[in-house]
Amino acid sequence: MILFSIFAVSNFLDFIILYRAFSSFLKQKLPLRNVILISAAFSILRAGVNVYEHNLLNLACQIVLIGIFSLLFAGSYRVKSLIIFVYLVIGIMAEFGGILIMQILGQDSGIYHSMIIVLVMSKFIRLILVETIIARHEMKVKYLSWSILPYLYAISFFCVVSICLFILFALQEDTTIVHVMSITFILLVLIIIFSVFKILQRYTIVAESSYQNELLSKFAKYKDEYYQQIEESVLEVRRIRHDLRNRLLTLNESINDDYAKDQLVNLIGEIDDSEKGIFTKHPVVNAILNSKIKEAEKYDISVECSVHIPSDLIIDSGDIGIIIGNLVDNGIEANQKLDGRVREIQIMINFKQGCLWLEVTNSKANISNQKLKTTKKDSKNHGIGLKSVGQIIKKYDGMIEPKDMGEQFHVSALLYL
């Protein structure tokens, strides 16, 4: 019973390490709780085979159970087969380490005591090797200097060859001191190579984050300049339109020709009609809404606006422009995918007691997007736009809540001004 329990715990640790390997490369199908329960059941089943101490039967059982375990993850059979093969090779290397430890311990220690130490050390070696491979997989190589890569692969090759040579040397020399030195050297090499890959992995993640932040800063800067130009242009257009209307009214009173008067009245009426597109006295918000509504009309999308904000709203023109522009752009893009359904976008913007509240609701295809990732073809650049919205809202200590409601998508945002 003790032997069965040791094998069961050892097998369970194997499946935990295997889960770590599969989950790093493939998408998990079942909840973690179910995976743990299945791992425990497989561990007990394999322990029942282990007690017979039949090597071929143990290997066959291990391969079959690992193959079934791989079905818990979504992915191609080629990738799964490669993971299983690499894991078995790692297992063989870990077993050699276990053999060395067993020879170091000799016959003086109790059989169960020696077995537990050997199993713990072999699992540790297996875990270090798996984590090293995962660190290499998650490493963003494009953010590393090309001059580093040859040295990185050379170090990896040297470490693998050194480990193999020390294992062969230790197996030929039946002395305790050689075995101790060999296992110590192997563990040190494994820890060093794991540390190197882990450090480089973290470095590339930081480098990627810095690169993304730099892109966001440039994106926000260009947008800010664009919306400031809009603000200046809108104010100038409104001034010219106001002056032109007054001049036309003066001219209309000074002429006697009826035809000319009719033409002037029509022209004044057109100027008055252009004022109907004003949703708010805030020039930037109004310009953006008018621009986006005209774009939406090209795709037969109806837009309802309810805007109640002061003209002197204390917020950076570029910031409010990026938020409204991106949210409405996403609504337009979602509506374009609809066939045979009413296309609509509802926009609500309110300001009260220092809080700016924005809500955008748009129709969409009834496809769940729980992770709220962009579905646009140019996902990299569109992702930057969405991140810009989040970054700006964070700047104002605000919050954003996107919600997928099936045939509608709703985004609400709150900013403290």
ROKE-631993 format. One record per residue (C-alpha): residue number from 0; residue in three letters; x, y, z. Coordinates in steps of 0.2 Angstrom, whole numbers. Example, Ala and Ser with C-alpha at 12.3 -4.5 7.8 and 13.67 -1.06 7.14 Angstrom:
ROKE-631993
{n 0; res ala; xx 62; yy -22; zz 39}
{n 1; res ser; xx 68; yy -5; zz 36}
end
This chain:
ROKE-631993
{n 0; res met; xx 0; yy 0; zz 0}
{n 1; res ile; xx 14; yy 12; zz 4}
{n 2; res leu; xx 22; yy 8; zz -13}
{n 3; res phe; xx 6; yy 11; zz -22}
{n 4; res ser; xx 4; yy 28; zz -13}
{n 5; res ile; xx 21; yy 34; zz -18}
{n 6; res phe; xx 18; yy 29; zz -36}
{n 7; res ala; xx 1; yy 38; zz -36}
{n 8; res val; xx 8; yy 54; zz -29}
{n 9; res ser; xx 23; yy 53; zz -41}
{n 10; res asn; xx 11; yy 50; zz -56}
{n 11; res phe; xx 0; yy 65; zz -50}
{n 12; res leu; xx 16; yy 76; zz -50}
{n 13; res asp; xx 19; yy 70; zz -68}
{n 14; res phe; xx 2; yy 75; zz -74}
{n 15; res ile; xx 3; yy 92; zz -66}
{n 16; res ile; xx 20; yy 95; zz -75}
{n 17; res leu; xx 12; yy 88; zz -91}
{n 18; res tyr; xx -3; yy 100; zz -88}
{n 19; res arg; xx 9; yy 115; zz -87}
{n 20; res ala; xx 17; yy 109; zz -104}
{n 21; res phe; xx 1; yy 107; zz -113}
{n 22; res ser; xx -8; yy 123; zz -106}
{n 23; res ser; xx 7; yy 134; zz -112}
{n 24; res phe; xx 6; yy 128; zz -130}
{n 25; res leu; xx -13; yy 123; zz -132}
{n 26; res lys; xx -30; yy 130; zz -126}
{n 27; res gln; xx -38; yy 121; zz -112}
{n 28; res lys; xx -55; yy 113; zz -116}
{n 29; res leu; xx -61; yy 109; zz -98}
{n 30; res pro; xx -61; yy 119; zz -82}
{n 31; res leu; xx -45; yy 117; zz -71}
{n 32; res arg; xx -55; yy 108; zz -57}
{n 33; res asn; xx -60; yy 94; zz -70}
{n 34; res val; xx -42; yy 93; zz -76}
{n 35; res ile; xx -36; yy 90; zz -59}
{n 36; res leu; xx -49; yy 77; zz -55}
{n 37; res ile; xx -45; yy 68; zz -72}
{n 38; res ser; xx -26; yy 69; zz -67}
{n 39; res ala; xx -29; yy 61; zz -50}
{n 40; res ala; xx -39; yy 47; zz -58}
{n 41; res phe; xx -25; yy 43; zz -71}
{n 42; res ser; xx -12; yy 44; zz -57}
{n 43; res ile; xx -21; yy 31; zz -47}
{n 44; res leu; xx -24; yy 20; zz -63}
{n 45; res arg; xx -6; yy 21; zz -68}
{n 46; res ala; xx 0; yy 17; zz -50}
{n 47; res gly; xx -9; yy 1; zz -51}
{n 48; res val; xx 1; yy -4; zz -66}
{n 49; res asn; xx 18; yy 3; zz -58}
{n 50; res val; xx 17; yy -9; zz -44}
{n 51; res tyr; xx 20; yy -24; zz -56}
{n 52; res glu; xx 37; yy -16; zz -60}
{n 53; res his; xx 35; yy -21; zz -78}
{n 54; res asn; xx 45; yy -8; zz -89}
{n 55; res leu; xx 37; yy -11; zz -105}
{n 56; res leu; xx 19; yy -11; zz -98}
{n 57; res asn; xx 23; yy 4; zz -88}
{n 58; res leu; xx 29; yy 14; zz -104}
{n 59; res ala; xx 14; yy 8; zz -114}
{n 60; res cys; xx 2; yy 14; zz -100}
{n 61; res gln; xx 11; yy 30; zz -98}
{n 62; res ile; xx 10; yy 34; zz -117}
{n 63; res val; xx -9; yy 29; zz -118}
{n 64; res leu; xx -14; yy 40; zz -103}
{n 65; res ile; xx -4; yy 55; zz -109}
{n 66; res gly; xx -12; yy 53; zz -126}
{n 67; res ile; xx -29; yy 53; zz -118}
{n 68; res phe; xx -24; yy 67; zz -107}
{n 69; res ser; xx -19; yy 77; zz -123}
{n 70; res leu; xx -37; yy 77; zz -128}
{n 71; res leu; xx -42; yy 89; zz -114}
{n 72; res phe; xx -33; yy 102; zz -125}
{n 73; res ala; xx -38; yy 110; zz -141}
{n 74; res gly; xx -24; yy 109; zz -155}
{n 75; res ser; xx -17; yy 99; zz -169}
{n 76; res tyr; xx -12; yy 81; zz -167}
{n 77; res arg; xx 5; yy 86; zz -174}
{n 78; res val; xx 8; yy 99; zz -160}
{n 79; res lys; xx 1; yy 87; zz -147}
{n 80; res ser; xx 13; yy 73; zz -153}
{n 81; res leu; xx 28; yy 84; zz -153}
{n 82; res ile; xx 24; yy 89; zz -135}
{n 83; res ile; xx 22; yy 71; zz -129}
{n 84; res phe; xx 38; yy 66; zz -138}
{n 85; res val; xx 48; yy 80; zz -130}
{n 86; res tyr; xx 40; yy 76; zz -113}
{n 87; res leu; xx 45; yy 58; zz -114}
{n 88; res val; xx 63; yy 63; zz -119}
{n 89; res ile; xx 64; yy 75; zz -104}
{n 90; res gly; xx 57; yy 60; zz -93}
{n 91; res ile; xx 71; yy 49; zz -99}
{n 92; res met; xx 84; yy 63; zz -94}
{n 93; res ala; xx 76; yy 65; zz -77}
{n 94; res glu; xx 77; yy 46; zz -75}
{n 95; res phe; xx 95; yy 46; zz -78}
{n 96; res gly; xx 97; yy 59; zz -64}
{n 97; res gly; xx 86; yy 48; zz -53}
{n 98; res ile; xx 98; yy 33; zz -56}
{n 99; res leu; xx 113; yy 44; zz -51}
{n 100; res ile; xx 104; yy 49; zz -35}
{n 101; res met; xx 100; yy 31; zz -31}
{n 102; res gln; xx 118; yy 26; zz -34}
{n 103; res ile; xx 124; yy 40; zz -22}
{n 104; res leu; xx 111; yy 34; zz -8}
{n 105; res gly; xx 116; yy 16; zz -11}
{n 106; res gln; xx 109; yy 2; zz 0}
{n 107; res asp; xx 111; yy 11; zz 17}
{n 108; res ser; xx 95; yy 21; zz 16}
{n 109; res gly; xx 78; yy 12; zz 17}
{n 110; res ile; xx 70; yy 7; zz 0}
{n 111; res tyr; xx 55; yy 19; zz 3}
{n 112; res his; xx 66; yy 33; zz 9}
{n 113; res ser; xx 77; yy 32; zz -6}
{n 114; res met; xx 63; yy 30; zz -18}
{n 115; res ile; xx 55; yy 46; zz -12}
{n 116; res ile; xx 71; yy 56; zz -13}
{n 117; res val; xx 74; yy 49; zz -31}
{n 118; res leu; xx 56; yy 53; zz -37}
{n 119; res val; xx 57; yy 71; zz -29}
{n 120; res met; xx 73; yy 75; zz -38}
{n 121; res ser; xx 68; yy 67; zz -54}
{n 122; res lys; xx 52; yy 78; zz -54}
{n 123; res phe; xx 62; yy 93; zz -50}
{n 124; res ile; xx 74; yy 90; zz -65}
{n 125; res arg; xx 58; yy 87; zz -76}
{n 126; res leu; xx 50; yy 103; zz -70}
{n 127; res ile; xx 66; yy 113; zz -73}
{n 128; res leu; xx 67; yy 107; zz -91}
{n 129; res val; xx 49; yy 109; zz -95}
{n 130; res glu; xx 49; yy 127; zz -88}
{n 131; res thr; xx 65; yy 131; zz -98}
{n 132; res ile; xx 56; yy 126; zz -114}
{n 133; res ile; xx 41; yy 136; zz -109}
{n 134; res ala; xx 51; yy 151; zz -106}
{n 135; res arg; xx 59; yy 149; zz -123}
{n 136; res his; xx 42; yy 147; zz -131}
{n 137; res glu; xx 35; yy 163; zz -122}
{n 138; res met; xx 51; yy 173; zz -126}
{n 139; res lys; xx 48; yy 187; zz -139}
{n 140; res val; xx 63; yy 184; zz -149}
{n 141; res lys; xx 60; yy 199; zz -161}
{n 142; res tyr; xx 64; yy 211; zz -146}
{n 143; res leu; xx 81; yy 203; zz -144}
{n 144; res ser; xx 97; yy 209; zz -152}
{n 145; res trp; xx 102; yy 197; zz -166}
{n 146; res ser; xx 119; yy 197; zz -159}
{n 147; res ile; xx 113; yy 188; zz -143}
{n 148; res leu; xx 104; yy 174; zz -152}
{n 149; res pro; xx 120; yy 164; zz -158}
{n 150; res tyr; xx 127; yy 164; zz -140}
{n 151; res leu; xx 110; yy 159; zz -133}
{n 152; res tyr; xx 109; yy 144; zz -144}
{n 153; res ala; xx 127; yy 140; zz -141}
{n 154; res ile; xx 125; yy 140; zz -122}
{n 155; res ser; xx 110; yy 129; zz -124}
{n 156; res phe; xx 119; yy 116; zz -135}
{n 157; res phe; xx 134; yy 116; zz -123}
{n 158; res cys; xx 123; yy 113; zz -108}
{n 159; res val; xx 114; yy 99; zz -116}
{n 160; res val; xx 130; yy 91; zz -122}
{n 161; res ser; xx 139; yy 93; zz -105}
{n 162; res ile; xx 124; yy 85; zz -96}
{n 163; res cys; xx 125; yy 70; zz -107}
{n 164; res leu; xx 143; yy 68; zz -105}
{n 165; res phe; xx 142; yy 69; zz -86}
{n 166; res ile; xx 128; yy 56; zz -86}
{n 167; res leu; xx 139; yy 44; zz -96}
{n 168; res phe; xx 154; yy 48; zz -86}
{n 169; res ala; xx 145; yy 45; zz -69}
{n 170; res leu; xx 137; yy 29; zz -75}
{n 171; res gln; xx 155; yy 22; zz -79}
{n 172; res glu; xx 163; yy 28; zz -63}
{n 173; res asp; xx 156; yy 18; zz -48}
{n 174; res thr; xx 161; yy 30; zz -35}
{n 175; res thr; xx 151; yy 41; zz -23}
{n 176; res ile; xx 161; yy 57; zz -25}
{n 177; res val; xx 159; yy 56; zz -44}
{n 178; res his; xx 141; yy 53; zz -43}
{n 179; res val; xx 139; yy 68; zz -31}
{n 180; res met; xx 149; yy 79; zz -42}
{n 181; res ser; xx 139; yy 74; zz -57}
{n 182; res ile; xx 122; yy 77; zz -50}
{n 183; res thr; xx 127; yy 93; zz -43}
{n 184; res phe; xx 134; yy 99; zz -59}
{n 185; res ile; xx 119; yy 93; zz -69}
{n 186; res leu; xx 107; yy 103; zz -57}
{n 187; res leu; xx 118; yy 118; zz -58}
{n 188; res val; xx 118; yy 118; zz -77}
{n 189; res leu; xx 99; yy 116; zz -77}
{n 190; res ile; xx 96; yy 130; zz -65}
{n 191; res ile; xx 108; yy 141; zz -75}
{n 192; res ile; xx 100; yy 138; zz -92}
{n 193; res phe; xx 83; yy 140; zz -84}
{n 194; res ser; xx 88; yy 156; zz -76}
{n 195; res val; xx 95; yy 163; zz -93}
{n 196; res phe; xx 80; yy 159; zz -102}
{n 197; res lys; xx 68; yy 166; zz -89}
{n 198; res ile; xx 78; yy 182; zz -88}
{n 199; res leu; xx 77; yy 184; zz -106}
{n 200; res gln; xx 59; yy 180; zz -107}
{n 201; res arg; xx 55; yy 194; zz -94}
{n 202; res tyr; xx 67; yy 206; zz -103}
{n 203; res thr; xx 57; yy 203; zz -120}
{n 204; res ile; xx 40; yy 205; zz -111}
{n 205; res val; xx 46; yy 222; zz -103}
{n 206; res ala; xx 54; yy 227; zz -120}
{n 207; res glu; xx 37; yy 223; zz -129}
{n 208; res ser; xx 27; yy 233; zz -116}
{n 209; res ser; xx 39; yy 248; zz -118}
{n 210; res tyr; xx 37; yy 247; zz -137}
{n 211; res gln; xx 18; yy 246; zz -135}
{n 212; res asn; xx 18; yy 261; zz -123}
{n 213; res glu; xx 28; yy 271; zz -136}
{n 214; res leu; xx 16; yy 267; zz -149}
{n 215; res leu; xx 2; yy 272; zz -138}
{n 216; res ser; xx 10; yy 288; zz -134}
{n 217; res lys; xx 13; yy 292; zz -152}
{n 218; res phe; xx -4; yy 287; zz -157}
{n 219; res ala; xx -12; yy 298; zz -143}
{n 220; res lys; xx 0; yy 313; zz -148}
{n 221; res tyr; xx -5; yy 312; zz -167}
{n 222; res lys; xx -24; yy 311; zz -162}
{n 223; res asp; xx -22; yy 325; zz -150}
{n 224; res glu; xx -15; yy 336; zz -163}
{n 225; res tyr; xx -28; yy 331; zz -175}
{n 226; res tyr; xx -43; yy 335; zz -163}
{n 227; res gln; xx -35; yy 352; zz -158}
{n 228; res gln; xx -35; yy 356; zz -177}
{n 229; res ile; xx -53; yy 351; zz -178}
{n 230; res glu; xx -57; yy 362; zz -163}
{n 231; res glu; xx -49; yy 377; zz -171}
{n 232; res ser; xx -57; yy 373; zz -188}
{n 233; res val; xx -74; yy 371; zz -181}
{n 234; res leu; xx -73; yy 388; zz -171}
{n 235; res glu; xx -67; yy 397; zz -187}
{n 236; res val; xx -81; yy 389; zz -197}
{n 237; res arg; xx -94; yy 394; zz -185}
{n 238; res arg; xx -87; yy 412; zz -184}
{n 239; res ile; xx -87; yy 413; zz -203}
{n 240; res arg; xx -105; yy 406; zz -204}
{n 241; res his; xx -111; yy 418; zz -191}
{n 242; res asp; xx -103; yy 433; zz -200}
{n 243; res leu; xx -109; yy 427; zz -217}
{n 244; res arg; xx -127; yy 425; zz -211}
{n 245; res asn; xx -127; yy 443; zz -204}
{n 246; res arg; xx -120; yy 450; zz -220}
{n 247; res leu; xx -133; yy 441; zz -230}
{n 248; res leu; xx -147; yy 448; zz -219}
{n 249; res thr; xx -140; yy 465; zz -222}
{n 250; res leu; xx -139; yy 463; zz -240}
{n 251; res asn; xx -156; yy 456; zz -241}
{n 252; res glu; xx -163; yy 472; zz -234}
{n 253; res ser; xx -154; yy 483; zz -246}
{n 254; res ile; xx -159; yy 476; zz -263}
{n 255; res asn; xx -176; yy 477; zz -272}
{n 256; res asp; xx -174; yy 463; zz -284}
{n 257; res asp; xx -187; yy 449; zz -279}
{n 258; res tyr; xx -177; yy 435; zz -287}
{n 259; res ala; xx -161; yy 440; zz -278}
{n 260; res lys; xx -171; yy 441; zz -262}
{n 261; res asp; xx -177; yy 423; zz -264}
{n 262; res gln; xx -160; yy 417; zz -268}
{n 263; res leu; xx -153; yy 426; zz -252}
{n 264; res val; xx -167; yy 419; zz -242}
{n 265; res asn; xx -163; yy 401; zz -248}
{n 266; res leu; xx -145; yy 404; zz -244}
{n 267; res ile; xx -149; yy 410; zz -227}
{n 268; res gly; xx -160; yy 395; zz -224}
{n 269; res glu; xx -146; yy 383; zz -229}
{n 270; res ile; xx -135; yy 391; zz -217}
{n 271; res asp; xx -148; yy 389; zz -203}
{n 272; res asp; xx -150; yy 371; zz -208}
{n 273; res ser; xx -132; yy 368; zz -206}
{n 274; res glu; xx -134; yy 373; zz -188}
{n 275; res lys; xx -145; yy 358; zz -185}
{n 276; res gly; xx -130; yy 346; zz -184}
{n 277; res ile; xx -125; yy 354; zz -168}
{n 278; res phe; xx -128; yy 342; zz -154}
{n 279; res thr; xx -118; yy 352; zz -141}
{n 280; res lys; xx -109; yy 368; zz -139}
{n 281; res his; xx -92; yy 359; zz -136}
{n 282; res pro; xx -84; yy 361; zz -153}
{n 283; res val; xx -73; yy 345; zz -153}
{n 284; res val; xx -87; yy 333; zz -147}
{n 285; res asn; xx -99; yy 341; zz -160}
{n 286; res ala; xx -87; yy 339; zz -174}
{n 287; res ile; xx -83; yy 321; zz -170}
{n 288; res leu; xx -101; yy 317; zz -168}
{n 289; res asn; xx -106; yy 325; zz -185}
{n 290; res ser; xx -91; yy 317; zz -194}
{n 291; res lys; xx -95; yy 299; zz -187}
{n 292; res ile; xx -114; yy 301; zz -191}
{n 293; res lys; xx -110; yy 306; zz -209}
{n 294; res glu; xx -99; yy 290; zz -210}
{n 295; res ala; xx -113; yy 279; zz -202}
{n 296; res glu; xx -126; yy 286; zz -214}
{n 297; res lys; xx -115; yy 279; zz -228}
{n 298; res tyr; xx -119; yy 261; zz -222}
{n 299; res asp; xx -137; yy 265; zz -218}
{n 300; res ile; xx -134; yy 265; zz -199}
{n 301; res ser; xx -146; yy 276; zz -189}
{n 302; res val; xx -137; yy 286; zz -175}
{n 303; res glu; xx -146; yy 293; zz -159}
{n 304; res cys; xx -137; yy 306; zz -149}
{n 305; res ser; xx -140; yy 313; zz -132}
{n 306; res val; xx -127; yy 325; zz -127}
{n 307; res his; xx -127; yy 336; zz -112}
{n 308; res ile; xx -110; yy 344; zz -108}
{n 309; res pro; xx -104; yy 362; zz -106}
{n 310; res ser; xx -94; yy 370; zz -120}
{n 311; res asp; xx -80; yy 373; zz -107}
{n 312; res leu; xx -78; yy 355; zz -102}
{n 313; res ile; xx -62; yy 353; zz -93}
{n 314; res ile; xx -54; yy 339; zz -103}
{n 315; res asp; xx -40; yy 338; zz -116}
{n 316; res ser; xx -48; yy 339; zz -134}
{n 317; res gly; xx -37; yy 324; zz -140}
{n 318; res asp; xx -43; yy 313; zz -125}
{n 319; res ile; xx -61; yy 315; zz -128}
{n 320; res gly; xx -59; yy 314; zz -146}
{n 321; res ile; xx -50; yy 297; zz -145}
{n 322; res ile; xx -63; yy 290; zz -133}
{n 323; res ile; xx -78; yy 295; zz -143}
{n 324; res gly; xx -70; yy 292; zz -160}
{n 325; res asn; xx -64; yy 274; zz -156}
{n 326; res leu; xx -80; yy 269; zz -147}
{n 327; res val; xx -91; yy 275; zz -162}
{n 328; res asp; xx -79; yy 268; zz -175}
{n 329; res asn; xx -81; yy 251; zz -166}
{n 330; res gly; xx -100; yy 252; zz -167}
{n 331; res ile; xx -99; yy 257; zz -185}
{n 332; res glu; xx -88; yy 242; zz -189}
{n 333; res ala; xx -99; yy 230; zz -180}
{n 334; res asn; xx -115; yy 236; zz -189}
{n 335; res gln; xx -107; yy 234; zz -206}
{n 336; res lys; xx -107; yy 215; zz -203}
{n 337; res leu; xx -126; yy 215; zz -201}
{n 338; res asp; xx -137; yy 209; zz -215}
{n 339; res gly; xx -156; yy 211; zz -215}
{n 340; res arg; xx -156; yy 219; zz -198}
{n 341; res val; xx -159; yy 236; zz -192}
{n 342; res arg; xx -142; yy 245; zz -190}
{n 343; res glu; xx -141; yy 257; zz -176}
{n 344; res ile; xx -130; yy 266; zz -163}
{n 345; res gln; xx -135; yy 275; zz -148}
{n 346; res ile; xx -124; yy 288; zz -140}
{n 347; res met; xx -126; yy 296; zz -123}
{n 348; res ile; xx -114; yy 308; zz -115}
{n 349; res asn; xx -118; yy 317; zz -99}
{n 350; res phe; xx -108; yy 328; zz -87}
{n 351; res lys; xx -113; yy 331; zz -69}
{n 352; res gln; xx -104; yy 336; zz -53}
{n 353; res gly; xx -87; yy 333; zz -60}
{n 354; res cys; xx -91; yy 316; zz -68}
{n 355; res leu; xx -92; yy 313; zz -87}
{n 356; res trp; xx -102; yy 298; zz -91}
{n 357; res leu; xx -102; yy 290; zz -109}
{n 358; res glu; xx -112; yy 276; zz -116}
{n 359; res val; xx -112; yy 269; zz -133}
{n 360; res thr; xx -124; yy 254; zz -138}
{n 361; res asn; xx -123; yy 247; zz -155}
{n 362; res ser; xx -131; yy 233; zz -165}
{n 363; res lys; xx -120; yy 218; zz -169}
{n 364; res ala; xx -120; yy 200; zz -175}
{n 365; res asn; xx -125; yy 188; zz -161}
{n 366; res ile; xx -108; yy 181; zz -159}
{n 367; res ser; xx -101; yy 180; zz -142}
{n 368; res asn; xx -84; yy 189; zz -139}
{n 369; res gln; xx -82; yy 187; zz -120}
{n 370; res lys; xx -63; yy 192; zz -121}
{n 371; res leu; xx -68; yy 207; zz -130}
{n 372; res lys; xx -54; yy 205; zz -143}
{n 373; res thr; xx -55; yy 215; zz -159}
{n 374; res thr; xx -62; yy 205; zz -174}
{n 375; res lys; xx -55; yy 217; zz -187}
{n 376; res lys; xx -43; yy 211; zz -200}
{n 377; res asp; xx -30; yy 224; zz -195}
{n 378; res ser; xx -31; yy 218; zz -177}
{n 379; res lys; xx -14; yy 225; zz -172}
{n 380; res asn; xx -17; yy 243; zz -176}
{n 381; res his; xx -35; yy 242; zz -170}
{n 382; res gly; xx -29; yy 235; zz -154}
{n 383; res ile; xx -19; yy 250; zz -151}
{n 384; res gly; xx -34; yy 261; zz -153}
{n 385; res leu; xx -44; yy 251; zz -140}
{n 386; res lys; xx -29; yy 252; zz -128}
{n 387; res ser; xx -28; yy 271; zz -130}
{n 388; res val; xx -46; yy 272; zz -124}
{n 389; res gly; xx -42; yy 262; zz -108}
{n 390; res gln; xx -26; yy 272; zz -106}
{n 391; res ile; xx -35; yy 288; zz -107}
{n 392; res ile; xx -49; yy 283; zz -95}
{n 393; res lys; xx -35; yy 277; zz -82}
{n 394; res lys; xx -27; yy 294; zz -84}
{n 395; res tyr; xx -43; yy 302; zz -77}
{n 396; res asp; xx -45; yy 288; zz -63}
{n 397; res gly; xx -60; yy 282; zz -72}
{n 398; res met; xx -67; yy 265; zz -77}
{n 399; res ile; xx -74; yy 257; zz -92}
{n 400; res glu; xx -86; yy 242; zz -93}
{n 401; res pro; xx -89; yy 233; zz -110}
{n 402; res lys; xx -104; yy 221; zz -111}
{n 403; res asp; xx -108; yy 209; zz -124}
{n 404; res met; xx -127; yy 207; zz -124}
{n 405; res gly; xx -129; yy 195; zz -139}
{n 406; res glu; xx -137; yy 206; zz -153}
{n 407; res gln; xx -131; yy 222; zz -145}
{n 408; res phe; xx -114; yy 228; zz -138}
{n 409; res his; xx -114; yy 241; zz -124}
{n 410; res val; xx -99; yy 251; zz -117}
{n 411; res ser; xx -100; yy 263; zz -103}
{n 412; res ala; xx -86; yy 274; zz -97}
{n 413; res leu; xx -84; yy 285; zz -82}
{n 414; res leu; xx -71; yy 299; zz -80}
{n 415; res tyr; xx -68; yy 310; zz -66}
{n 416; res leu; xx -64; yy 328; zz -71}
end
